[in-house]
Amino acid sequence: MKVLIAPNAGFCFGVRRAIDMAQRAASERGRVYSLGPLIHNRQAVEALREQGVEPADELDEVPPSSTVMIRTHGAGPEVYAAIQERGQPLLDSTCPFVMRAHTAASRFHQEGYQVLVLGDREHPESQGIVAHTGGAATIVSDPIEADGLRLGVHVAVVCQTTQRLENLLSLVNRVLPRVQELRVANTICDATAQRQHASESLAVEVDVTIVVGGYHSANTRRLAEICAETGTPTHHIETADELDPAWVSDAGVVGVTAGASTPDEAIRAVAEAIAAIGGPGSEIVTPSDAASEEA
């Protein structure tokens, strides 16, 4: 059996940056508190907790004088104001790509546009983007929802950074014929687009695809959807313990990809578990191995 690990699988720049910031702050300042899980991966969050990075659901749960950390998904202006009012140290790990979406949404709102946010309605990133319009923007979780919206003359669209370009184009095509002016900010993260393309390309080449990452991770769920849409049997798991041998026992080639908040060690553990099922002679091929073969 051959196990192929997709290029770009696992931690993205924004996640690595946030974890580095959190670990450094905890070692220098003592325990720090992130507003919500720092990333959407239970195992990584627990490991960070052991290092002194504690998730807090509400600001009131953070002890006075303790450092408050804004997670990668960002937050609305009211959260920053509340932290400042309490006089607590702030550590902002908002992903730069998410900040770009905040800026675009705020600018469009200030210029008088009706703002639509393409994203998961319950996701903190989408909610944070809306907050940067003073709550005026509307979240569209599926492009088809735009058909039921009352649209003004001037409309602008931004999107959650982990959205698919196909969804953005679909929303634009539905809205454009109904308005006089439409402005669009493609706020999809470059790394997200690359990961999605790599995962789709991998899925069409293998017998089974295993997607590794948190069940609450929007970008990981989206990877599973993309891989499944190729027609290749696809399974989404968080850890190697959840791997069902029946999924891969008859496969000649198994693909492994992972969301932006999945640690490298989790990806490797799944790949090794698959190889063990395949038995002697099974091979794990990483992106660097594949590149060396091509060279």
N, C-alpha and C positions, 0 to 999 in steps of 0.2 A: 504494500500500500504506500502511496505517496501522499504526503500532507503538505499542501501549499498554503503559506501564510501570505495574505494580501499585502501589497505595498500600502503604506500610509495607515495601517491598522494601529489602533491604540491611541495613546495620549497625543493630543494636538498641542500646538504652541501655547494656547491660552490656558489649558489645563496644567501643563508642566510649569508654566509661569506662576499660576496660583498656588500650586503645591509647594514650589520652591519658596515663595513669599511666606506661606503659612509656616513651613518648617523653620525657616530662618527666624521669623518673629517669635515662635514658641520657644526656640532655644535662647533667644536674647531677652525676651520680656516675660517669660513664663506662659501660663495658659492664655490662649486667645480664643475668641468666640466668633464663629462664622454665622451669619444670619441665614439659617437653613443649611443643609448639607453643602459642603464646599463644591462637590461635584456629584453627579448622579451615579455613584458606584458604592454600594454598601460596604464592600470589603475595603476599598480605599479609604472611605470615611472612618471606618473603625480603626484602621492602621494609623490614621492621622490623629484620632482621639487619643490613642496611646502615646502619641508624641506631644500632646498638649494642645491640640486643635479641637475645640468642642463646638458642635452645632447647637444653635439656639433658635427655636421657632419664632420667638418674639424678642424685641430689644429689651423688654422689661425683665427677661430672664438672664440678662448679662449683668454680672456684678459691677457695682460702681468702680470707675477707674480702670476697668479691664479693657483691653484692646478689642474693638469690634471690626470684623472683617466682612466686607461686601464680597460675595462670591462671584464666580465667573459669569453667572447669568445676569449680573447687574441688579440695580434697584432704582426706584423712582426718586425724584428730588426730595420728596417728603421724608424719606428714610435718612438721607444725608442731613437734612435739617434737624431731625430728631436726635441724631447722634451728636451733632454740633451743640445742640441745646443742652444735652446732658454733659457736655464737656469731656467726652470719652475719646481716647486715641482711635483713629480710623486707619484701617488698612484696606485699600481698594484694589481688589484683584479682578475687577470687571474686565472681561476679554476685550481687547481693542476693537475686534470686529463687532461686538455687541455695542460698544460705545459709538461706533459709526452709525449703527441703526438708531440709537438714541438721538444722535445729532440730526440725522436726516428727518426723523419723525417730528422733532421739535421745530426744526426750520420750516417744514411744510405747514405745520399747524400755525406758526406765527405769521406765515404768509397768506393765511386764509384758506388753505386747502382742506377739504374733507379727507382725513387720513384713514386708510385701510391698512391693517397689519395682517399679513398672511402668516399664520402661525397657529400653534396648538393653544387653544383657549385657556387651558388650565396651567400652562407652563409659565414659570416665573419670568423667563426671558421675554415672552410676549407681553405679559402683564407689566413688566418694567418699561417696555417700549411705549405702551399706552400711557403709563404714568408721566412720561416725558412730553405728552401732549396735554397734560392737565386732565387726563381721563377722557378726552374728547374722541380719541381714535376708536375705531371698531375693529375687533379681531375677526378675521375670516379664516376658519379652520380648514375649509375646503372651497376651492374656487367656485363651485356651483352655488354656494351660499350667497354670492354676490347678486345672483338673479333676483333674490328676494329683498334686496336692500334698496331703500330710496336714496338715490345718488344726486348730488348737487351738480353744479356746472363745472366746478373745478375740483378734481379728485387727485390724490397722490397715494402711491402704494410703497410701502416698505415691507420687509419680511424678516421673520425669525432667521437667524444665521444658519440654522440647520435645515432649512427648507430645500426642496428640490427645484431646480430651474424650470422643469416642466410644469410644476404647479404655478410658479410665478408667471410664466408665459400664458398659461390657461386663464389665470385671473385677469391679466391684462387684456386678453382677447374678449373676455366677457364684459369688461367694464368700458373699454374704449369706444364701442359704438353708441354708448348711452350718455356720453359726456362731451362737453366742448373742449376740455383740456384735461389731459392725464399726464402726470409726472410720476416717474418710477425710479426708485433707488434700489438697485440690485445689491442688497445687503447680505447676500448669502456668503458665508465664509469660504475663502478659496480652498482651505484645507478640507472643508466639508465636501465641496464639489469634487475634489481630487479623490477623497476616500470613497465617495459614492461611485464614481466612475471605476475606480480600481476594484471595488467589490463586485460591481456588475460584470466587469470583464472576467473576473475570477470565476464567478458563478456559472458562466456559460461554458467554462472549460473543465468543470469538475462534475463528479457524480452526486455529491452532497455538499452543502455549504453549512458550516456552523458559524453563527454570529455570537460573539462573546461581548457581554456588557450588561449594565444595569437595566432592570425591567422598567425603571422610571426614567431612563435616558431616552429623550426624544430622538437624538441622532442615531442611537443604536437600533431602536425600533424601526426607524426609517431604512437603515441598512438591511434589516431583515425583510422588509417589504420589497425593496429593490431586488434583492437576491431571489426572493420567492417569485417575483414577476417574470423572471427569466425562464421559469418552468422547472428549475432545479430544486429538488427537495431541500428545504431550508429549516434550520432549527435555531432558536434564540435561547441561549443559556447564560447564566451569570458566572458559574464556576464549573470546573472540570467534574466535580461530584455529580452534576446534573446530566452529564453525558450518558445517553442510552446506547449501549453497544449495538443494539439492533439497527440504529440509524446508519451506522458506518461499516458494519461487519462485512457486507458484500461489496463495498465500494473499492474501486481501484485507485481513485484519486479523490481526496477530500480537501475542500477549501476551508480556510479559517480566516475570518475577518473580525474586526472589533470596533466598537464605538470610541469616540474621542476621550471618554473618561475611563477607559479600561486599562489597567496597569499591564506593563509588558510581561510581568511574571504570570498573570492570569492567562494571557494569550499562550504563553509557552506551556503552561500546565495543561491546557486543553489540547494543544498540538501533541504533547507527549502522551497524553491519555489515549488519543486517537491512534497514535503510532503503536502503542502497547496492544490495542485491540487488533491491529493489523498483524502483529506478530513479528518474528525475526525477518529482517530485510526491509522493514518499513523505513521510510525516509522522510525527514522533515526538511522542507525547502523554504528558506527565508528569502525576503526580497533581495538581500545582499548576495545570497547564493545564486539566485536567478540571474542577477546582473553580472556576476563573475562568469557564469556559463555563457552568456551572450557575448561578453567581451572576448 
